Amino acid sequence: MWSTIITGVLMTLTSILTASFAFFAWALALNGFMGQERAVNASMVTFIVLAVVFSVLCLALSLLSVYYLSVKRAWNAALAAVLSVVVLSVAAGGLQLVSVVISVIVAEQMRTTR
């Protein structure tokens, strides 16, 4: 029980941290889109939606993996929590970068189409 709560808290904190770094990467990637509010706004909405979806997905997967490893496979709960947090934090960071790339593609498409 405690391992699930600790995993949830740690994954929430790491998701917030990776999303904030990804937001700064998004802002740097859209540096050349000055004066194109329509493209930037569409890109921002895309980034925020994808970041939230990926964060919730990684949080749910981490909680399920702790439950699966500790209850179903009879692993040590602390080991299951550490493994889940480390692996899915790296996955969350990678997915946040994917959301940056997708949002930049959306901005580019909005810029070229009128």
C-alpha positions in Angstrom: 0.0 0.0 0.0 2.7 2.5 1.0 4.8 1.6 -2.0 1.9 2.5 -4.3 1.4 5.9 -2.6 5.1 6.7 -2.7 5.3 5.6 -6.3 2.3 7.9 -7.2 3.9 10.9 -5.4 7.3 10.4 -7.0 5.9 9.8 -10.5 3.7 13.0 -10.1 6.8 15.0 -9.1 8.9 13.6 -11.9 6.1 14.1 -14.5 5.8 17.8 -13.4 9.6 18.2 -13.6 9.9 16.6 -17.0 6.9 18.5 -18.4 8.4 21.8 -17.2 11.7 21.0 -19.0 9.8 19.9 -22.1 7.9 23.2 -22.0 11.2 25.1 -22.1 12.3 22.9 -24.9 9.0 23.7 -26.7 9.5 27.4 -26.2 13.0 27.2 -27.7 11.8 25.1 -30.6 9.2 27.7 -31.4 11.6 30.6 -31.2 11.3 31.3 -35.0 7.5 31.6 -35.0 7.4 35.2 -33.9 4.2 37.0 -35.0 2.4 33.8 -35.9 0.0 33.6 -33.0 -2.3 31.1 -34.6 0.4 28.6 -35.2 1.9 29.1 -31.7 -1.5 28.8 -30.0 -2.4 25.6 -31.8 1.1 24.2 -31.0 0.7 25.1 -27.3 -2.7 23.4 -27.0 -1.2 20.3 -28.7 1.8 20.3 -26.4 -0.3 20.7 -23.2 -2.8 18.0 -24.1 -0.1 15.5 -25.1 2.0 16.3 -22.0 -1.0 15.7 -19.7 -2.0 12.5 -21.5 1.5 11.1 -21.4 2.0 12.1 -17.7 -1.3 10.4 -16.7 -0.4 7.4 -18.8 3.0 7.0 -17.2 1.5 7.5 -13.7 -1.1 4.8 -14.3 1.4 2.4 -15.7 3.7 3.0 -12.7 1.0 2.3 -10.3 -0.1 -0.8 -12.2 3.4 -2.1 -12.4 4.0 -1.7 -8.7 0.8 -3.6 -8.0 1.6 -6.3 -10.5 5.2 -6.8 -9.3 4.5 -6.6 -5.6 1.2 -8.5 -5.4 1.0 -10.8 -8.4 4.7 -11.6 -8.7 5.6 -11.3 -4.9 8.5 -9.0 -5.4 9.7 -6.7 -2.6 7.4 -3.7 -2.6 10.3 -1.2 -2.3 12.2 -2.8 -5.2 9.1 -2.8 -7.3 8.5 0.9 -6.6 12.1 1.9 -7.4 12.1 0.0 -10.6 8.7 1.4 -11.6 9.7 5.0 -10.9 13.0 4.9 -12.6 11.8 3.1 -15.8 8.6 5.1 -16.2 10.3 8.4 -15.4 12.7 7.9 -18.3 9.7 6.9 -20.4 7.8 10.0 -19.3 10.8 12.2 -20.3 11.0 10.5 -23.7 7.3 10.9 -24.3 7.5 14.6 -23.3 10.1 15.1 -25.9 7.8 13.3 -28.4 5.1 15.8 -27.5 7.5 18.7 -28.2 8.3 17.3 -31.6 4.6 16.7 -32.5 3.6 20.2 -31.3 6.4 21.8 -33.5 5.1 19.8 -36.4 1.6 21.2 -35.7 3.0 24.7 -35.6 4.9 24.2 -38.9 1.7 22.9 -40.6 -0.3 25.8 -39.2 2.3 28.3 -40.6 2.3 26.8 -44.1 -1.5 26.5 -44.5 -3.7 29.5 -44.5 
